[in-house]
């Protein structure tokens, strides 16, 4: 198969050796990148597990407090209390490069730094459990934002790990063995041609010596 696709010359041999060297170096670099991506990915997975447990606990506390508040207050009063929020949030997004992968970084800023601005109602007609529910949600919001950032980072890293793994496998099992096989074939063909040339030269030498010997015999006679 190799003989049908390549030209067995020394120029082609040198070209293939150069490509093999480049492919071997690229294979090593991609393996190092894959290993480092896996290390980063596992660290982010651990952080994701911690954040998810924390967020679930915070949401559970907020939901429990809100359930109690719903039982103590009428639906109309509860809807009126939460109808017009006082606080607003601005979300900023930037990017961080992790092994050539651009992952998002989220940050939020509130319009007012006063913690009391999360309550859009007066305290006279509302239940204390509603305050506890809003407190729990406010405390969980930052963790939820970080969790979204971590999960998106995991998704992007996983996609790049898979892409890098395919490239490593293509180099390791297809390209590098293919170059090695072609180099072996060309080397064998060149050695065969060299042996053929040596054989022809030896035959020419024998013929020249034979003619010289035959030329000398009549002269001596």
N, C-alpha and C positions, 0 to 999 in steps of 0.2 A: 504493500500500500504506500509506503514511504517513497518508493522509487517513482510512483506515478505522479507525485505532487511536488517533488523538489528536484533541483539540479545538483548533482553531486560534484561540486567544485569547491576549491579552497575558499573562494570568496563567500560562497553560500555557507560554508562551514564556520567561517569567522563571524558572519552575520548572525547565525543561529546561536553561537556561543555567547555573543553579546546580548541577544535577547534572553537567553537562559540565565545569564548573570543578573539582568534587570528583573526578570520574573522571580528569581530566588530572593533578591533583595526586597522586592515588593511583597512577596509572600511573608517574609519575616516582619516587615513593618505592619502589614495588615493583621498578622497574628498578635503582635504587641498591642495594636489598637483594639482588637477584639477583646483581649484579656483585660485591658484597662476599662473598656466600656462595661464589661461584665462586673468589674469591681465597683464602678460607680453605680451601676444598676442595682446591685445587691444592697448597697448602702441606702439608696433611695427607696428600695422596697421596705427595708426596716423602718425608715422614717415614715413611709406611707402607713405602715401597720400601726405605729404609735399615734399618728395624727387621726387615723380613722377611728381608733378606739376612743380618743379624746373627744372628737367631734360627736360621735354617737352618744357618748355619755352626756355631753352638754345639751344636745338636742333632746335627749330623754328627760333631762331635768327641766328644760324649757317646756316641753310638751306636758309633763306632769303638772307643773305650776299653772300652765294655761288651762288645763282641764279643770283644775280646782277653781280658777278664776271664772271659767265659763259656768260652773255650777253655782257660784255665789252671785254672779251678775246676770242680768237679763241680756238676751241676745242684742236687743236694741241699744242698751247702754254700752255693751262691749264694742259693738260696731261703731258707735258714735265716738267712743274714746280713742279708737285706732284709725279713725277716718282720715285725719289730716296730720301726717308726720311733720315734725319740726326739724329733724336732722336729715341732711343729705350727704351722700358719699361720692367721691370721685375716685375712679380706678385708673391707675397708671400701669402701663405694661412696658417692660424692657426685655432685653434678651441677654443670655449668658452663653458663652461658647464652651461646650464640654466635648473635647475630642472631635472638633469639626461639626458638632451638632448644636444648632442654636435652639436653646430651650427658653421658655418664657419665665419672666420674673414679674410677679404682681405686687402692687403696693396700693393701699387706699388711704385717702385723706378725708376727714370729716369737715363739713363746712364750719362747724363750731366745736371747739375743744372742750366745752363744758359737758361733763358726763351726764348732767341732768337733762340735756337736750334730747336724750333718747326717749323721754316720756312725753308724748304729745297730748297730754291731758292733765287735768287737775287731780289732786290726790283726795279730794273730799268725797267724790262719788264713785271711786274705783276701789278695787280690792288690792290688798298687799301682794296676793299671789300673782296678779298681773304685772306688778313691778318686778317680782322675782323672775317671771317668764321673760320679760324684756331684758333684764340683766343677764340672764343665762344666754339669750340669743346674741346680745352684744359681745359677751365674753367669748362666744363660740365663733363669731364672724371671722376673726383673724385666722383662727385655725382652719375654718372652712376654705378661706382664700388660699392658704398655704397648701391645703390638701388638694385643691384644684390644680395648683402649680406643680405639685409633686406628681400627681397622676398624669398630667400632660407631659411632664419630663420623662416619666416611665414609658409612656407610649412612644415618644420620639426616640428614646434610647433603644427600646426594644426593636423598632423598625430598622434603626441603623445597625444594631447588632446582627439582625437577620441578613441585611444586605452585605455586611462585612463578612459574615460567615459563608455566604454563597460565593463571594469573591475568593476567599481563602481556599474553599474546596475546589473551585474552578482552577485556581493556580496549582494546587497540590495534586489533584487527581487527573487533570486534563492537560493544561498548558505545559507545565514543567515536564511530566512524562513524555508528552509529545515532542518537545524540543530535544529531550535526551535520546529518544528513539531515532529522530532524524539525524542528530549528530553521530549516533552510533552507525547508522546506515551510511552516511557520507564518509565517515572514517574508514569503514570497511571497504567501500567502493574505491576510495583513494589508495588504500593499502593494496587492494587487488590490482588497480591500475599500475601502481608502483612495481608490484611483483611482475606484472605482465611486461612492463618496460624493461625491467632488469633481465627477464628471460629473453626478450627480443634482442637486447644489447649483447647478451652472451652468445646468442645464435649468430648475430652479425659478426661478433669477434671470432667465433669458430670458423665462419665462412671465410673471413679475411685471412685467418691463419692458414686455412686449408688451401686457399688460392695462392698464398705466398709460398707454401710448401710445394705445391704443384709447379709453380713458376721456377723454383730453385732446382728441381730435379732435372729438367732438360739442360739447364746451364751447366750442371756438374758432370752430366754424361758427355 
